[in-house]
Amino acid sequence: MLVYFGTCGDIVYSFGVFLPTMCERLDWSRTTLSGAFTAWLIVTGLFGPLAGITVSKFGARKNIIIGNLVAALGLLGMSIINEVWHVYLFFSVLLGISIAFGEFIPTTTVVNDWFIKRRTLAMSLLVAAGGVGGFAFPPLISWLISSLGWRLGWVYLAGTHIVLAVVMGGILIRSRPEDMGQVPDGAVSEATQEANENSPAPKQVYQTAVDWKVWDALRTRALWMVLIFSAATLFTATLLMIHQVAYLQDLGFSHMQASTTLGFFVGTSIIGRLACGVLGTRFEGRYLAAACLVGLAAGIIVLINARTLPFIYLYATLSGISYGGLIVLMPTMFGAYFGRADYARIMGWTLPIVTLIFAAGPILAGYIYDTTGSYIPGFWGAVAFLGVGLVCALLARPPKPPITVP
């Protein structure tokens, strides 16, 4: 949770707060700078398969320590940039590699390995920590920029990252319960599992009894349906995270008001993360995902028409809660459908596919703004993509286990 808190606050949700100030001070267009964020997403996705392999082979803890050391160097490098290629080197490449190896895949793998019965709740606590980071850091970064300047702001983030993600992560994390002579929460023997399947006990949320192999999982419709609604969610979320502050400033709100709204968007996502963690133990993830996709789309429609702070915060509440729930459900459904053994590899191989789709969001919105002077067409495009994701979520039924030959 500390690692996820740090990476979300220092890296994922920080770039959009720096964007307007850096564009103004360095005289760069928003397309240019948002392109670096898109490149960061692509690098993160392309290194996903290798990250999944290393997590499976060496354990999540080592990946987290080394990956976040690289992240601290990238954050520090952002304080000395003067040319566009500097941003692509320090943010897109170094931070892209660090996030691939040190954040989402290893942290969710730790949770997936330690929990079975309460996996959804445990996953919700993990990603809620990221929501806390996204809530706390944007206004703090805005204060650092106004008080100390944007360059020192990046330096402070580098120092914070070392403490939270490297030192504390290295001290506290253990990759698997088996490494400590324990078993996962909710683990049962094969005999007990067979008895439960044959008994008329009340229906529970689906949890596979089989550890799927990567290539078997890739051949299921369920995996691709989850990937599409995940891509729609992240396409929309990254578009908002990068351009929301600039959009609200264009409407006449101050930088602090716009940054605080971004923090509120992420802060309310904590409600959705925790709520889906609880509801996910009683209701199938695909139905919860469908409801959240509707809420996220409704929030963006409110944002398109909002001109006063109350409606801006209504947008942030609707979209934030819905986005938070979806962030929990995506990795949880992979664990529930495909098991523990190859979870990191499955996530690693699917990450490039999702990333190449949703990475277009920030740079596409920046291009639309630079050519039309408005973000509105980009926002409507996101709503349409969420509609496609809604259909896919409803179609993401649990896959039938592969037939094994003795």
PEMO-V476495 format. One record per pair of residues at least 6 apart in sequence whose C-alpha atoms are under 6 Angstrom apart, sorted by the first residue. I is the first residue (numbers start at 1). J is the second residue. Records with the same first field share a line. If there is no record, write none. Layout:
BEGIN
I->J + J
END
This chain:
BEGIN
1->126 + 129
2->164
3->164 + 165 + 169
4->130
5->129 + 130 + 133
6->161 + 164
8->130 + 133
9->133 + 134 + 137
10->157
13->134
16->241 + 242
30->366
31->363 + 366 + 367
34->362 + 363
35->363
36->88 + 92
38->359
39->92
40->92 + 96
41->359
42->355
43->96
44->96 + 97 + 100
45->351 + 352 + 355
46->352
48->100 + 348 + 351
49->348 + 349
51->101
52->344 + 345 + 348
53->345
59->175
60->106 + 175
61->175
63->101 + 102
64->102
65->166 + 170
67->98 + 101 + 102
68->98 + 102 + 166
70->98
71->95 + 98
72->158
74->90 + 91 + 94 + 95
75->154 + 158
76->155 + 158
77->90
79->151 + 154
110->175
113->176 + 340
114->177 + 184
115->184 + 185
116->185 + 186
117->186
120->277 + 280 + 332
121->277 + 278
124->273 + 274 + 277 + 328
128->270 + 273
131->266 + 267 + 270
132->267
134->263 + 266
135->263 + 264 + 266 + 267
138->259 + 263
139->259 + 260
144->153
145->153
177->183
205->282 + 284
207->336
208->336 + 337
211->338 + 339 + 341
212->338
214->346
222->396 + 397 + 399
225->392 + 396
228->389
229->389
231->354 + 358
232->385 + 386 + 389
234->358
235->358 + 361
236->382
239->361 + 362
245->258 + 259
248->258
265->316 + 320
266->320
268->317 + 320 + 321
269->320 + 321 + 324
271->321
272->321 + 322 + 324 + 325
273->324 + 325 + 328
276->325
286->393 + 394
289->326
290->390 + 393
292->322
293->390
295->318 + 322
296->319 + 322
297->383
299->315 + 318 + 319
302->315
303->315
306->312
365->378
369->375
END
